[in-house]
């Protein structure tokens, strides 16, 4: 390879990899897959599962399905997989060095993007139940809920008594069990479940799934307040559901005859 050709290839490599740090994990991988042909004519970058990459070297020359290339194991986050640069000319010294340099940049960018994405995911996720948290709910409400959905705000009654009488492990088990029910409803109907903190939860569902959800919730001692996007949006929607939830809580305790639910 002439010096001029090598310099051109290095410039192309820099052009492709310089865009990595500004992107999220999926976008980094997409840009790498698109740009690899500029640097290595005719090459293809493949992201393989751990099983597909089994037996390949952790880093270096690799052979897959009878093809030679350069491989590298990525440990995550978010998930481990194997990168394979399908490029027959890689066995040439200069090509091997370019491949190693390219994978160096790509792995570093994927690691950084993966940790950023994971931190963002954790910032939106409740650590105990795995549901989305209050921050995620606030973001969803800021975007406004579509008409035809229902917003349910819930308070799991009796959690303090369980913690006091049976211990916090029992209380955590109750929270996880209730969260599992909400997650199942959300996944079945294309909704979203949240834990706002303590014993307070929220659920966004299509209106037609409301009756099924209310029936399922009867398995737990829970007070529910329902508000519809047609009535309010954003913080006002949350406040309306909160008022109705506490009306329901008082009714359940026999302190008020008021019913608070919206008919499904």
KELUM-355026 format. One record per atom (N, C-alpha, C, O): x, y, z; residue in three letters. Coordinates in pm, whole numbers, padded with zeros to 5 digits, always signed. Layout:
N
XYZALA
...
END
This chain:
264
+00085-00119+00000UNK
+00000+00000+00000UNK
+00089+00124+00000UNK
+00180+00137+00082UNK
+00062+00216-00092UNK
+00143+00338-00100UNK
+00113+00427+00020UNK
+00010+00414+00086UNK
+00209+00517+00046UNK
+00191+00610+00158UNK
+00067+00696+00135UNK
-00007+00724+00230UNK
+00045+00739+00011UNK
-00071+00823-00020UNK
-00201+00747+00008UNK
-00295+00802+00065UNK
-00205+00621-00033UNK
-00326+00539-00010UNK
-00348+00517+00139UNK
-00461+00521+00187UNK
-00240+00494+00213UNK
-00251+00473+00358UNK
-00304+00599+00427UNK
-00391+00590+00515UNK
-00252+00715+00388UNK
-00299+00840+00449UNK
-00448+00863+00420UNK
-00522+00909+00507UNK
-00490+00831+00297UNK
-00630+00846+00262UNK
-00717+00754+00347UNK
-00823+00795+00395UNK
-00673+00632+00366UNK
-00749+00536+00448UNK
-00757+00582+00593UNK
-00860+00567+00659UNK
-00647+00638+00642UNK
-00646+00688+00780UNK
-00741+00807+00795UNK
-00808+00820+00898UNK
-00746+00893+00694UNK
-00839+01005+00697UNK
-00984+00956+00698UNK
-01068+01009+00770UNK
-01011+00853+00618UNK
-01145+00795+00615UNK
-01179+00733+00750UNK
-01291+00747+00800UNK
-01082+00664+00810UNK
-01104+00603+00941UNK
-01135+00710+01044UNK
-01224+00694+01127UNK
-01059+00820+01038UNK
-01084+00930+01132UNK
-01222+00991+01109UNK
-01292+01023+01205UNK
-01261+01006+00983UNK
-01390+01065+00950UNK
-01504+00981+01007UNK
-01600+01034+01063UNK
-01493+00849+00994UNK
-01598+00760+01043UNK
-01600+00758+01196UNK
-01706+00773+01257UNK
-01485+00739+01257UNK
-01481+00720+01402UNK
-01498+00849+01480UNK
-01534+00845+01597UNK
-01472+00964+01418UNK
-01485+01091+01490UNK
-01631+01122+01523UNK
-01659+01205+01609UNK
-01724+01055+01454UNK
-01866+01078+01480UNK
-01922+00985+01587UNK
-02037+00999+01627UNK
-01841+00892+01635UNK
-01890+00796+01733UNK
-01926+00859+01869UNK
-02033+00831+01921UNK
-01839+00944+01927UNK
-01863+00989+02065UNK
-01993+01065+02085UNK
-02045+01069+02197UNK
-02048+01125+01981UNK
-02169+01206+01997UNK
-02297+01122+01992UNK
-02406+01175+02013UNK
-02283+00991+01964UNK
-02400+00908+01937UNK
-02429+00812+02052UNK
-02343+00782+02135UNK
-02554+00765+02056UNK
-02593+00660+02149UNK
-02544+00525+02100UNK
-02488+00515+01991UNK
-02566+00423+02180UNK
-02511+00291+02151UNK
-02555+00238+02013UNK
-02471+00199+01932UNK
-02683+00236+01988UNK
-02734+00183+01862UNK
-02685+00263+01744UNK
-02654+00208+01638UNK
-02677+00396+01761UNK
-02632+00482+01653UNK
-02483+00462+01625UNK
-02441+00468+01509UNK
-02402+00440+01728UNK
-02259+00412+01708UNK
-02243+00288+01620UNK
-02166+00288+01524UNK
-02315+00183+01653UNK
-02305+00059+01578UNK
-02354+00078+01434UNK
-02294+00025+01340UNK
-02461+00152+01418UNK
-02513+00177+01283UNK
-02412+00255+01199UNK
-02390+00221+01082UNK
-02350+00358+01257UNK
-02252+00436+01183UNK
-02130+00353+01148UNK
-02072+00369+01040UNK
-02091+00264+01238UNK
-01977+00178+01210UNK
-02009+00083+01094UNK
-01926+00062+01006UNK
-02127+00026+01096UNK
-02166-00067+00989UNK
-02174+00004+00855UNK
-02139-00053+00751UNK
-02220+00129+00856UNK
-02229+00205+00731UNK
-02092+00249+00681UNK
-02064+00246+00561UNK
-02005+00291+00774UNK
-01877+00351+00735UNK
-01765+00254+00708UNK
-01663+00291+00650UNK
-01782+00128+00750UNK
-01671+00034+00740UNK
-01629+00011+00595UNK
-01511-00013+00567UNK
-01725+00018+00501UNK
-01692-00002+00360UNK
-01607+00109+00301UNK
-01539+00088+00201UNK
-01611+00228+00362UNK
-01525+00337+00315UNK
-01379+00306+00343UNK
-01291+00334+00262UNK
-01355+00249+00460UNK
-01217+00224+00503UNK
-01164+00093+00448UNK
-01047+00084+00410UNK
-01250-00007+00445UNK
-01211-00141+00400UNK
-01302-00181+00285UNK
-01409-00238+00308UNK
-01263-00153+00161UNK
-01350-00177+00045UNK
-01401-00321+00041UNK
-01323-00416+00046UNK
-01533-00335+00030UNK
-01593-00468+00021UNK
-01613-00536+00155UNK
-01665-00648+00159UNK
-01574-00472+00264UNK
-01585-00535+00396UNK
-01725-00518+00452UNK
-01803-00433+00407UNK
-01755-00601+00552UNK
-01884-00593+00621UNK
-01861-00615+00770UNK
-01788-00706+00810UNK
-01922-00531+00851UNK
-01912-00545+00996UNK
-02037-00616+01045UNK
-02150-00575+01015UNK
-02016-00723+01122UNK
-02128-00803+01172UNK
-02126-00806+01325UNK
-02022-00828+01386UNK
-02241-00784+01384UNK
-02256-00797+01530UNK
-02324-00930+01556UNK
-02440-00950+01521UNK
-02251-01023+01619UNK
-02298-01158+01640UNK
-02332-01182+01787UNK
-02276-01116+01875UNK
-02421-01273+01812UNK
-02452-01311+01949UNK
-02332-01382+02011UNK
-02241-01424+01940UNK
-02334-01396+02143UNK
-02227-01469+02210UNK
-02216-01611+02158UNK
-02106-01664+02140UNK
-02331-01673+02133UNK
-02331-01810+02084UNK
-02268-01818+01946UNK
-02190-01908+01918UNK
-02302-01723+01858UNK
-02246-01722+01723UNK
-02096-01696+01725UNK
-02023-01743+01637UNK
-02050-01620+01825UNK
-01907-01589+01834UNK
-01828-01687+01919UNK
-01708-01668+01940UNK
-01893-01791+01966UNK
-01826-01889+02052UNK
-01708-01954+01978UNK
-01719-01992+01862UNK
-01596-01964+02048UNK
-01477-02027+01991UNK
-01388-01931+01916UNK
-01277-01968+01877UNK
-01433-01807+01895UNK
-01351-01709+01826UNK
-01256-01642+01926UNK
-01285-01637+02045UNK
-01142-01592+01877UNK
-01049-01524+01968UNK
-01113-01398+02027UNK
-01195-01333+01962UNK
-01075-01365+02150UNK
-01131-01246+02213UNK
-01099-01122+02132UNK
-01178-01027+02129UNK
-00983-01122+02067UNK
-00943-01008+01985UNK
-00837-01053+01886UNK
-00738-01115+01926UNK
-00856-01024+01757UNK
-00754-01058+01659UNK
-00811-01127+01537UNK
-00932-01126+01515UNK
-00724-01188+01458UNK
-00767-01259+01337UNK
-00866-01368+01374UNK
-00845-01444+01468UNK
-00974-01376+01296UNK
-01078-01474+01324UNK
-01128-01532+01193UNK
-01116-01470+01087UNK
-01185-01650+01202UNK
-01246-01715+01085UNK
-01387-01756+01119UNK
-01413-01822+01220UNK
-01479-01716+01032UNK
-01620-01742+01057UNK
-01685-01785+00926UNK
-01680-01713+00826UNK
-01747-01902+00929UNK
-01816-01956+00812UNK
-01722-01960+00691UNK
-01763-01930+00579UNK
-01597-01997+00715UNK
-01499-02008+00608UNK
-01440-01876+00562UNK
-01360-01874+00469UNK
-01478-01765+00628UNK
-01427-01634+00589UNK
-01330-01583+00694UNK
-01347-01605+00813UNK
-01226-01514+00646UNK
-01128-01459+00738UNK
-01165-01314+00766UNK
-01220-01245+00680UNK
-01135-01269+00887UNK
-01164-01131+00923UNK
-01098-01097+01054UNK
-01010-01168+01102UNK
-01142-00988+01112UNK
-01089-00944+01240UNK
-01205-00943+01339UNK
-01311-00885+01312UNK
-01185-01007+01454UNK
-01293-01019+01551UNK
-01257-00955+01684UNK
-01139-00941+01718UNK
-01360-00916+01758UNK
-01340-00858+01890UNK
-01464-00884+01974UNK
-01576-00868+01927UNK
-01443-00924+02098UNK
-01552-00950+02191UNK
-01585-00821+02264UNK
-01497-00754+02317UNK
-01715-00787+02267UNK
-01760-00669+02342UNK
-01838-00717+02464UNK
-01940-00785+02448UNK
-01793-00685+02587UNK
-01855-00739+02708UNK
-01981-00668+02754UNK
-02048-00714+02847UNK
-02016-00556+02691UNK
-02130-00477+02739UNK
-02082-00363+02826UNK
-01961-00347+02844UNK
-02174-00282+02881UNK
-02319-00291+02863UNK
-02364-00236+02728UNK
-02287-00164+02664UNK
-02487-00265+02680UNK
-02589-00331+02761UNK
-02577-00484+02760UNK
-02600-00547+02863UNK
-02540-00543+02648UNK
-02531-00688+02640UNK
-02403-00726+02567UNK
-02361-00655+02476UNK
-02341-00837+02606UNK
-02220-00881+02536UNK
-02253-00937+02398UNK
-02358-00998+02377UNK
-02161-00915+02303UNK
-02176-00975+02170UNK
-02038-00977+02104UNK
-01939-00931+02161UNK
-02032-01032+01984UNK
-01905-01047+01914UNK
-01909-00967+01784UNK
-02003-00980+01705UNK
-01808-00884+01763UNK
-01795-00805+01641UNK
-01702-00877+01544UNK
-01593-00920+01582UNK
-01745-00891+01421UNK
-01663-00957+01320UNK
-01654-00869+01197UNK
-01755-00841+01132UNK
-01532-00826+01166UNK
-01507-00749+01045UNK
-01475-00846+00934UNK
-01363-00897+00925UNK
-01572-00873+00850UNK
-01559-00968+00739UNK
-01480-00901+00626UNK
-01534-00821+00549UNK
-01350-00935+00618UNK
-01262-00864+00526UNK
-01141-00954+00493UNK
-01046-00959+00571UNK
-01145-01024+00379UNK
-01040-01121+00345UNK
-00898-01064+00344UNK
-00803-01134+00380UNK
-00882-00938+00303UNK
-00747-00880+00293UNK
-00686-00847+00429UNK
-00574-00797+00435UNK
-00758-00875+00536UNK
-00713-00834+00668UNK
-00583-00902+00710UNK
-00515-00853+00801UNK
-00547-01010+00647UNK
-00424-01080+00685UNK
-00300-01004+00642UNK
-00191-01032+00692UNK
-00313-00909+00551UNK
-00200-00825+00514UNK
-00166-00733+00631UNK
-00256-00685+00699UNK
-00038-00708+00654UNK
+00008-00637+00773UNK
-00059-00501+00790UNK
-00113-00470+00896UNK
-00056-00420+00686UNK
-00115-00286+00697UNK
-00265-00292+00721UNK
-00319-00214+00799UNK
-00333-00387+00653UNK
-00477-00401+00671UNK
-00510-00446+00814UNK
-00609-00402+00874UNK
-00425-00534+00866UNK
-00447-00582+01002UNK
-00434-00467+01102UNK
-00513-00458+01197UNK
-00336-00381+01082UNK
-00317-00267+01171UNK
-00436-00171+01163UNK
-00483-00120+01264UNK
-00485-00146+01039UNK
-00601-00059+01024UNK
-00724-00119+01091UNK
-00802-00048+01155UNK
-00742-00249+01075UNK
-00856-00316+01137UNK
-00849-00306+01289UNK
-00950-00278+01354UNK
-00730-00327+01344UNK
-00713-00318+01489UNK
-00742-00176+01538UNK
-00805-00158+01642UNK
-00696-00076+01462UNK
-00719+00063+01500UNK
-00868+00098+01494UNK
-00921+00164+01584UNK
-00933+00052+01389UNK
-01077+00078+01375UNK
-01155+00015+01490UNK
-01242+00080+01549UNK
-01125-00111+01522UNK
-01195-00178+01631UNK
-01164-00115+01766UNK
-01249-00113+01854UNK
-01041-00062+01782UNK
-01008+00011+01905UNK
-01105+00127+01927UNK
-01163+00143+02034UNK
-01121+00209+01822UNK
-01212+00324+01830UNK
-01356+00279+01853UNK
-01428+00337+01935UNK
-01397+00175+01781UNK
-01536+00130+01790UNK
-01567+00073+01928UNK
-01671+00105+01986UNK
-01479-00009+01981UNK
-01503-00068+02113UNK
-01507+00038+02222UNK
-01591+00032+02312UNK
-01417+00136+02213UNK
-01417+00243+02313UNK
-01546+00325+02305UNK
-01603+00361+02408UNK
-01593+00353+02182UNK
-01716+00429+02165UNK
-01837+00351+02214UNK
-01926+00407+02278UNK
-01841+00221+02183UNK
-01952+00138+02229UNK
-01955+00128+02381UNK
-02062+00132+02443UNK
-01838+00116+02441UNK
-01832+00109+02588UNK
-01884+00238+02650UNK
-01965+00235+02743UNK
-01837+00353+02598UNK
-01882+00481+02652UNK
-02032+00501+02632UNK
-02102+00544+02724UNK
-02082+00471+02511UNK
-02224+00488+02483UNK
-02307+00390+02566UNK
-02415+00425+02613UNK
-02256+00269+02582UNK
-02328+00169+02661UNK
-02344+00211+02805UNK
-02451+00194+02863UNK
-02238+00267+02864UNK
-02247+00313+03003UNK
-02337+00435+03015UNK
-02411+00449+03113UNK
-02332+00524+02916UNK
-02421+00641+02920UNK
-02567+00598+02911UNK
-02653+00646+02985UNK
-02595+00505+02818UNK
-02731+00456+02803UNK
-02777+00383+02929UNK
-02893+00396+02969UNK
-02688+00307+02990UNK
-02724+00233+03111UNK
-02752+00328+03227UNK
-02846+00307+03303UNK
-02671+00433+03239UNK
-02696+00531+03344UNK
-02829+00602+03323UNK
-02903+00628+03419UNK
-02860+00632+03197UNK
-02988+00695+03166UNK
-03103+00600+03196UNK
-03206+00641+03248UNK
-03084+00471+03163UNK
-03188+00372+03191UNK
-03211+00362+03342UNK
-03325+00359+03388UNK
-03101+00356+03419UNK
-03112+00346+03563UNK
-03180+00470+03622UNK
-03254+00460+03720UNK
-03153+00585+03563UNK
-03213+00709+03612UNK
-03364+00711+03590UNK
-03435+00786+03657UNK
-03413+00629+03495UNK
-03556+00625+03467UNK
-03624+00500+03524UNK
-03743+00479+03503UNK
-03547+00416+03598UNK
-03600+00287+03641UNK
-03597+00274+03793UNK
-03499+00314+03857UNK
-03702+00221+03850UNK
-03708+00194+03993UNK
-03619+00074+04024UNK
-03634-00031+03962UNK
-03528+00088+04118UNK
-03428-00015+04144UNK
-03489-00144+04199UNK
-03436-00252+04173UNK
-03598-00135+04274UNK
-03654-00254+04338UNK
-03742-00335+04243UNK
-03729-00457+04236UNK
-03830-00268+04171UNK
-03930-00339+04091UNK
-03896-00350+03943UNK
-03952-00433+03872UNK
-03804-00266+03896UNK
-03773-00265+03754UNK
-03871-00184+03671UNK
-03852-00172+03550UNK
-03974-00128+03733UNK
-04067-00042+03660UNK
-04003+00093+03632UNK
-03903+00130+03694UNK
-04062+00166+03540UNK
-04020+00304+03519UNK
-04048+00383+03648UNK
-04139+00349+03723UNK
-03969+00488+03671UNK
-03982+00562+03797UNK
-04056+00694+03777UNK
-04108+00722+03669UNK
-04059+00776+03884UNK
-04131+00904+03878UNK
-04075+00995+03769UNK
-04150+01064+03700UNK
-03944+00995+03753UNK
-03884+01080+03650UNK
-03936+01041+03512UNK
-03966+01127+03429UNK
-03946+00909+03488UNK
-03996+00863+03359UNK
-04143+00901+03340UNK
-04185+00937+03230UNK
-04221+00895+03449UNK
-04362+00935+03440UNK
-04373+01084+03408UNK
-04455+01124+03325UNK
-04292+01165+03473UNK
-04297+01309+03447UNK
-04267+01339+03301UNK
-04330+01427+03241UNK
-04172+01266+03244UNK
-04140+01286+03102UNK
-04257+01245+03014UNK
-04289+01313+02916UNK
-04322+01134+03050UNK
-04436+01088+02972UNK
-04551+01188+02978UNK
-04617+01214+02877UNK
-04576+01243+03096UNK
-04685+01340+03111UNK
-04655+01471+03039UNK
-04746+01537+02988UNK
-04528+01508+03033UNK
-04492+01632+02961UNK
-04521+01619+02812UNK
-04550+01717+02744UNK
-04513+01495+02761UNK
-04540+01474+02618UNK
-04690+01470+02589UNK
-04730+01470+02472UNK
-04772+01466+02692UNK
-04918+01457+02682UNK
-04960+01315+02641UNK
-04903+01257+02548UNK
-05057+01262+02710UNK
-05107+01128+02680UNK
-05207+01134+02566UNK
-05287+01228+02559UNK
-05205+01036+02477UNK
-05301+01037+02366UNK
-05443+01014+02415UNK
-05465+00946+02515UNK
-05539+01071+02345UNK
-05679+01046+02376UNK
-05707+00897+02355UNK
-05649+00833+02268UNK
-05796+00845+02436UNK
-05826+00703+02426UNK
-05745+00618+02522UNK
-05762+00496+02527UNK
-05658+00682+02600UNK
-05586+00610+02704UNK
-05646+00646+02840UNK
-05726+00738+02853UNK
-05604+00572+02941UNK
-05648+00598+03078UNK
-05525+00602+03167UNK
-05430+00525+03148UNK
-05527+00692+03264UNK
-05418+00705+03360UNK
-05466+00661+03497UNK
-05563+00715+03549UNK
-05400+00562+03555UNK
-05437+00510+03685UNK
-05326+00541+03785UNK
-05210+00508+03761UNK
-05362+00604+03894UNK
-05270+00629+04004UNK
-05313+00539+04120UNK
-05431+00535+04155UNK
-05219+00466+04179UNK
-05253+00362+04277UNK
-05168+00374+04402UNK
-05050+00409+04398UNK
-05232+00344+04514UNK
-05164+00339+04643UNK
-05186+00200+04701UNK
-05300+00159+04725UNK
-05077+00128+04724UNK
-05086-00008+04776UNK
-05110-00001+04926UNK
-05017+00021+05004UNK
-05234-00019+04966UNK
-05273-00004+05106UNK
-05212-00116+05191UNK
-05199-00230+05147UNK
-05175-00081+05313UNK
-05129-00182+05408UNK
-04982-00216+05400UNK
-04936-00307+05470UNK
-04905-00147+05317UNK
-04762-00180+05306UNK
-04690-00155+05438UNK
-04606-00235+05478UNK
-04722-00045+05506UNK
-04656-00015+05634UNK
-04683-00126+05736UNK
-04594-00166+05811UNK
-04807-00175+05737UNK
-04840-00282+05831UNK
-04760-00409+05801UNK
-04716-00478+05893UNK
-04742-00440+05674UNK
-04663-00558+05635UNK
-04518-00539+05678UNK
-04457-00631+05733UNK
-04463-00420+05653UNK
-04325-00392+05695UNK
-04309-00404+05847UNK
-04212-00461+05895UNK
-04406-00350+05922UNK
-04397-00351+06068UNK
-04415-00490+06127UNK
-04347-00527+06222UNK
-04507-00567+06069UNK
-04542-00697+06128UNK
-04459-00812+06074UNK
-04429-00908+06146UNK
-04421-00804+05946UNK
-04351-00917+05883UNK
-04209-00883+05839UNK
-04133-00973+05802UNK
-04173-00757+05843UNK
-04039-00716+05804UNK
-04035-00659+05664UNK
-04126-00679+05584UNK
-03927-00587+05635UNK
-03916-00517+05507UNK
-03895-00612+05389UNK
-03929-00576+05276UNK
-03842-00730+05413UNK
-03830-00826+05302UNK
-03968-00867+05253UNK
-03991-00883+05133UNK
-04060-00886+05347UNK
-04197-00919+05309UNK
-04261-00802+05237UNK
-04335-00821+05140UNK
-04234-00680+05284UNK
-04286-00561+05215UNK
-04232-00549+05074UNK
-04306-00517+04981UNK
-04102-00575+05058UNK
-04043-00571+04924UNK
-04105-00677+04833UNK
-04128-00652+04715UNK
-04132-00795+04889UNK
-04193-00902+04809UNK
-04332-00861+04762UNK
-04371-00890+04650UNK
-04407-00793+04849UNK
-04539-00744+04811UNK
-04529-00641+04698UNK
-04605-00645+04602UNK
-04435-00549+04711UNK
-04415-00448+04607UNK
-04378-00512+04473UNK
-04429-00472+04369UNK
-04290-00611+04477UNK
-04247-00677+04354UNK
-04363-00754+04290UNK
-04378-00754+04168UNK
-04443-00818+04373UNK
-04557-00893+04320UNK
-04658-00801+04254UNK
-04710-00831+04146UNK
-04685-00687+04318UNK
-04779-00591+04260UNK
-04721-00531+04131UNK
-04792-00514+04033UNK
-04591-00500+04134UNK
-04525-00446+04015UNK
-04532-00545+03899UNK
-04549-00505+03784UNK
-04518-00674+03929UNK
-04524-00777+03825UNK
-04662-00779+03759UNK
-04673-00796+03638UNK
-04767-00762+03840UNK
-04902-00754+03784UNK
-04915-00634+03690UNK
-04968-00647+03579UNK
-04867-00518+03735UNK
-04877-00398+03652UNK
-04796-00412+03523UNK
-04841-00372+03415UNK
-04678-00470+03536UNK
-04594-00488+03417UNK
-04661-00582+03317UNK
-04655-00559+03196UNK
-04726-00687+03367UNK
-04796-00778+03279UNK
-04910-00709+03205UNK
-04929-00732+03085UNK
-04986-00626+03276UNK
-05094-00551+03212UNK
-05039-00456+03107UNK
-05093-00444+02997UNK
-04931-00387+03142UNK
-04871-00291+03049UNK
-04820-00360+02923UNK
-04843-00312+02812UNK
-04752-00473+02938UNK
-04696-00544+02823UNK
-04806-00602+02736UNK
-04796-00602+02613UNK
-04911-00653+02799UNK
-05021-00714+02723UNK
-05094-00612+02638UNK
-05136-00642+02526UNK
-05109-00492+02690UNK
-05193-00393+02622UNK
-05115-00275+02564UNK
-05175-00176+02521UNK
-04982-00285+02561UNK
-04904-00177+02504UNK
-04904-00052+02587UNK
-04899+00059+02533UNK
-04911-00068+02720UNK
-04910+00047+02809UNK
-04775+00065+02877UNK
-04672+00019+02827UNK
-04776+00133+02991UNK
-04653+00160+03064UNK
-04685+00162+03213UNK
-04782+00223+03255UNK
-04600+00094+03292UNK
-04619+00087+03438UNK
-04506+00162+03507UNK
-04392+00163+03459UNK
-04539+00226+03620UNK
-04443+00309+03693UNK
-04455+00282+03842UNK
-04563+00251+03893UNK
-04341+00293+03912UNK
-04344+00305+04058UNK
-04293+00444+04092UNK
-04179+00480+04060UNK
-04378+00523+04157UNK
-04341+00660+04187UNK
-04258+00671+04314UNK
-04193+00773+04337UNK
-04261+00567+04395UNK
-04187+00567+04521UNK
-04276+00513+04631UNK
-04398+00527+04625UNK
-04215+00450+04732UNK
-04293+00396+04843UNK
-04397+00298+04794UNK
-04365+00200+04727UNK
-04526+00324+04827UNK
-04635+00235+04789UNK
-04720+00293+04676UNK
-04833+00249+04654UNK
-04666+00391+04604UNK
-04743+00460+04500UNK
-04698+00416+04361UNK
-04579+00415+04330UNK
-04795+00380+04278UNK
-04770+00330+04143UNK
-04860+00403+04044UNK
-04956+00469+04082UNK
-04827+00390+03917UNK
-04910+00447+03811UNK
-04910+00352+03692UNK
-04819+00271+03674UNK
-05014+00365+03611UNK
-05030+00278+03495UNK
-05098+00357+03384UNK
-05198+00425+03407UNK
-05043+00349+03265UNK
-05104+00409+03146UNK
-05146+00295+03055UNK
-05064+00212+03016UNK
-05274+00292+03021UNK
-05329+00183+02941UNK
-05426+00237+02837UNK
-05479+00347+02853UNK
-05449+00162+02729UNK
-05560+00197+02640UNK
-05692+00191+02717UNK
-05708+00107+02806UNK
-05785+00277+02684UNK
-05912+00284+02756UNK
-05985+00150+02757UNK
-06049+00114+02856UNK
-05975+00074+02646UNK
-06049-00052+02638UNK
-05994-00159+02732UNK
-06061-00259+02757UNK
-05872-00139+02785UNK
-05814-00236+02879UNK
-05844-00201+03024UNK
-05802-00273+03115UNK
-05916-00092+03047UNK
-05937-00043+03183UNK
-06016-00141+03269UNK
-05980-00166+03384UNK
-06123-00196+03213UNK
-06206-00288+03290UNK
-06126-00411+03334UNK
-06135-00454+03449UNK
-06048-00467+03242UNK
-05964-00582+03275UNK
-05863-00547+03384UNK
-05839-00627+03475UNK
-05804-00427+03375UNK
-05705-00386+03474UNK
-05768-00372+03612UNK
-05711-00418+03711UNK
-05884-00310+03619UNK
-05951-00292+03749UNK
-05987-00426+03811UNK
-05978-00443+03933UNK
-06027-00521+03729UNK
-06058-00654+03780UNK
-05933-00722+03835UNK
-05937-00783+03941UNK
-05821-00710+03762UNK
-05696-00772+03807UNK
-05645-00708+03935UNK
-05588-00776+04020UNK
-05665-00577+03949UNK
-05616-00505+04067UNK
-05688-00546+04195UNK
-05639-00519+04305UNK
-05802-00608+04182UNK
-05877-00651+04300UNK
-05802-00758+04380UNK
-05838-00787+04494UNK
-05699-00818+04320UNK
-05619-00919+04390UNK
-05531-00856+04498UNK
-05473-00927+04580UNK
-05521-00722+04499UNK
-05437-00652+04596UNK
-05519-00547+04670UNK
-05618-00496+04617UNK
-05478-00515+04793UNK
-05544-00406+04866UNK
-05494-00272+04815UNK
-05397-00217+04867UNK
-05559-00219+04713UNK
-05508-00101+04647UNK
-05618+00001+04624UNK
-05731-00034+04588UNK
-05585+00129+04647UNK
-05676+00239+04614UNK
-05635+00294+04478UNK
-05517+00314+04452UNK
-05733+00319+04393UNK
-05706+00359+04255UNK
-05778+00489+04223UNK
-05896+00505+04254UNK
-05707+00580+04160UNK
-05768+00701+04106UNK
-05745+00705+03957UNK
-05632+00685+03911UNK
-05850+00730+03880UNK
-05843+00725+03734UNK
-05871+00863+03677UNK
-05966+00931+03718UNK
-05788+00904+03582UNK
-05811+01030+03510UNK
-05787+01004+03362UNK
-05707+00917+03325UNK
-05856+01079+03279UNK
-05848+01060+03134UNK
-05785+01182+03068UNK
-05805+01294+03114UNK
-05709+01162+02960UNK
-05647+01275+02890UNK
-05749+01377+02840UNK
-05715+01494+02822UNK
-05873+01332+02817UNK
-05977+01425+02775UNK
-06009+01526+02886UNK
-06060+01635+02859UNK
-05979+01491+03011UNK
-06010+01578+03124UNK
-05897+01675+03157UNK
-05921+01788+03199UNK
-05773+01629+03138UNK
-05658+01712+03174UNK
-05533+01650+03113UNK
-05536+01538+03061UNK
-05423+01724+03119UNK
-05294+01674+03072UNK
-05186+01717+03170UNK
-05208+01808+03251UNK
-05071+01653+03163UNK
-04956+01692+03243UNK
-04982+01680+03392UNK
-05044+01585+03439UNK
-04932+01779+03467UNK
-04946+01779+03612UNK
-05092+01782+03654UNK
-05129+01725+03757UNK
-05176+01847+03575UNK
-05319+01853+03608UNK
-05381+01714+03603UNK
-05468+01682+03684UNK
-05339+01632+03510UNK
-05388+01494+03501UNK
-05346+01415+03624UNK
-05426+01341+03681UNK
-05220+01432+03664UNK
-05170+01363+03783UNK
-05245+01409+03908UNK
-05280+01326+03992UNK
-05269+01538+03921UNK
-05341+01591+04037UNK
-05484+01537+04043UNK
-05534+01505+04151UNK
-05549+01529+03927UNK
-05686+01479+03923UNK
-05692+01332+03967UNK
-05779+01294+04046UNK
-05601+01252+03916UNK
-05597+01112+03955UNK
-05564+01098+04104UNK
-05616+01009+04171UNK
-05478+01185+04154UNK
-05440+01183+04295UNK
-05561+01213+04384UNK
-05582+01146+04485UNK
-05638+01314+04347UNK
-05758+01347+04424UNK
-05855+01230+04428UNK
-05910+01197+04533UNK
-05875+01167+04314UNK
-05969+01055+04307UNK
-05916+00933+04382UNK
-05994+00857+04439UNK
-05785+00916+04381UNK
-05728+00803+04456UNK
-05753+00820+04605UNK
-05788+00724+04673UNK
-05734+00941+04657UNK
-05755+00962+04800UNK
-05902+00962+04838UNK
-05938+00927+04951UNK
-05989+01002+04745UNK
-06132+00983+04769UNK
-06164+00834+04781UNK
-06241+00793+04868UNK
-06105+00755+04694UNK
-06126+00610+04699UNK
-06069+00552+04828UNK
-06130+00464+04888UNK
-05954+00600+04869UNK
-05893+00550+04993UNK
-05984+00580+05112UNK
-06003+00494+05199UNK
-06040+00703+05118UNK
-06131+00737+05228UNK
-06257+00651+05223UNK
-06307+00606+05326UNK
-06307+00629+05102UNK
-06425+00545+05088UNK
-06400+00404+05137UNK
-06484+00345+05206UNK
-06282+00349+05102UNK
-06248+00213+05144UNK
-06236+00203+05296UNK
-06264+00098+05355UNK
-06193+00313+05359UNK
-06180+00313+05505UNK
-06311+00349+05575UNK
-06319+00352+05698UNK
-06414+00377+05495UNK
-06544+00407+05553UNK
-06555+00549+05603UNK
-06644+00580+05682UNK
-06465+00637+05558UNK
-06468+00775+05606UNK
-06552+00865+05518UNK
-06585+00977+05557UNK
-06587+00818+05399UNK
-06665+00900+05307UNK
-06741+00809+05214UNK
-06688+00707+05170UNK
-06863+00843+05182UNK
-06940+00761+05090UNK
-06906+00789+04943UNK
-06960+00725+04853UNK
-06816+00886+04919UNK
-06790+00926+04782UNK
-06718+00815+04705UNK
-06625+00752+04757UNK
-06759+00794+04587UNK
-06686+00705+04495UNK
-06609+00793+04399UNK
-06653+00901+04362UNK
-06493+00744+04361UNK
-06407+00832+04282UNK
-06378+00783+04143UNK
-06310+00853+04067UNK
-06426+00666+04104UNK
-06379+00609+03978UNK
-06454+00665+03858UNK
-06571+00703+03866UNK
-06382+00669+03747UNK
-06442+00700+03619UNK
-06494+00570+03562UNK
-06422+00470+03564UNK
-06613+00567+03511UNK
-06667+00442+03457UNK
-06584+00401+03338UNK
-06556+00483+03251UNK
-06545+00273+03332UNK
-06465+00229+03217UNK
-06546+00226+03089UNK
-06493+00191+02983UNK
END
